[in-house]
């Protein structure tokens, strides 16, 4: 199983007290808030945000196949879910997170594929970001998508009944989930892109810095590394020269100054950091996500 050396990386790096942290503050500190007029400070990605419902998923129902043993890619462990499942499907990680997977109908189990891990924004469940922003890219490039759902409840269950938020302890479960998905699909073992927007970017940077060798690139937007730094993880701690692609609107309430500093600090570690600062607020467009994918698709993790 290719990832055995990386699965506990973040758990080892982060102190146990942080995993059990009760002070996760993804709301009320600038990490994310609800969208107002589509551009005024919400965590939902443009065209996305999360309450789309499940589409026929079956958890823990191995169909007798292993997605990662054909074509030279992926994990050789048993699949815990449904191997080589195409379309959008809901699953539940045992003792962990709810999540959705997506693979296009053109998915070929004999060819190794890139995996994109989607970290949703505040009060989303990840399906909006998956379907609006990443599904078209997956269809065009035969990607496997996985969108875990944070464990913390929605801050506005009336308007976002299926929404959720992240906790620091969720990040180890995301690491485990990546390995579990590798076992269910034929994946390129060094091709895992981590994407996050708003609250998802705040926690995404913490995960991406703390367990950088598990990912081939970081695609983030609408936030910066402030939360990771306050948790003891700054860009100087990355384990390799991981490339980063970041979108930060010039009118985003979270500002651009920290993103500019992030670029400098990642570059000081030898990382390529592509920073887009379009004239927009707290949002990200499908075209910008395509650009992020293009920035990172050629990278491979160590």
C-alpha angles and dihedrals in degrees: 000000000000099000100051092108092052105040095085096035097106093039089055094045097045117065116248090242089062093052088053091042115148093188099075100147106188090145127058098019102081095269093114146328138182118289116257113185096355096273107044109094110306128142094223114103116236109280090008144072124133134279106092102124132232125298109213103299124170117201124214095006108132108194092210096267134100114222096204105053103074127076097017100281139107140008127336096207124104119281112245095195131028114319119231092357113175128203126033112317135174121224139170122225111225106256089352145064135338111238146170128226129199131191122168123246087250091063110133116204089203093062127068115242138199117248123217117200111205120208108196130218129247117312093000128118095212098251094100092055091044097051100036100039111020108026094073090050091048091050092051096044105028095245127168112227128200122185114186120196120229119245099232119093126253115272089217108035092169094063098023105033094161094041127116143178136222131260125194090242089061092069095074088051089052089052090051091047092056090058091045092053090048087060092054100048137038100255137171100253093218098042112087118133118197113210128183139164128202108327087008090057093048091055091033092061090049090052094039094052096040095047101022096147090064091065135059094207145353121232111186140162146174095027140047141216096285093108092045091049092049087052091054100265121112128167092266088072098064113125096223141005094286114180119236130200115191134182117199120168116225089229095045110129088227089065133219103253095087091046090054089051090047089055091053093047095048090046089052086062091052095258122142105236116187110195121194116191106181122177098263141098132245098329143091128213131219090246091054091051089051088054090051092052091049090051092055108029094092095053126099127194120238 
